Amino acid sequence: MCAGFSARIRSSTSQVGEYILHSARKLRCILRLKMQVCFMSLLPLARTTPEIALDSFDLAILKILQKDNATPQRTIGEAVNLSAPAVQRRIKRMEEAGVIAANCAIVDPVKVGRPITIFVEVEVISETAELIDAAKAEFSAAPEVQQCYYVTGEADFILIIVVATMADYEALTRRLFFGNNNVKKFRTFVAMDRVKVGLTVPLGTSGPER
């Protein structure tokens, strides 16, 4: 009887040990997967880091271009004490390196019939790499979405949206959120006043190594 009881104890202990070992292996797999996802999400940020050293002349040129990128190169040269050809070479170099990401016109949404600015917090159900990439692609493809950020915290995405009417926004929510099986919930914040809007990057007086 004692032998049988001891055998059952050994069997139970073995099963518990196997369960703990299996759980530990499963946890390690989950942690590795999360680390891989975090690493993959950081790669785009690493790729956008400028690979060139910027000096005080470059930063001075960028300050002028951020205010008005249609400023003549001769005018920029006079302001930073460089010749126009030198300014042109520096601008081309920064464009090729991705420091200057785009040259575009800033349109006032009110003047073109899009007076409503909306901020939306989106929380998804599953954060697998495939589903997150799908959400990024869908949000980015919507012309009403001015900006889209994948963020930490309770929400997973922050969207900045411009629309003509609230009816347009309702139609957009049906397409982007209610029609997406991976969207758990979303919160809407309507801007009462556009106090400050822009993408100007504050620049120092010396290179980025500072």
Secondary structure, DSSP 8 states (H G I E B T S, - for coil): -HHHHHHHHHHHHHHHHHHHHHHHHHHHHHHHHHHHHHHHHHHHHHHTS--S---HHHHHHHHHHHH-TTS-HHHHHHHHT--HHHHHHHHHHHHHHTSS--------TTTTT--EEEEEEEEES---HHHHHHHHHHHHH-TTEEEEEE-SSS-SEEEEEEESSHHHHHHHHIIIIIT-TTEEEEEEEE-S------------SS-TT-
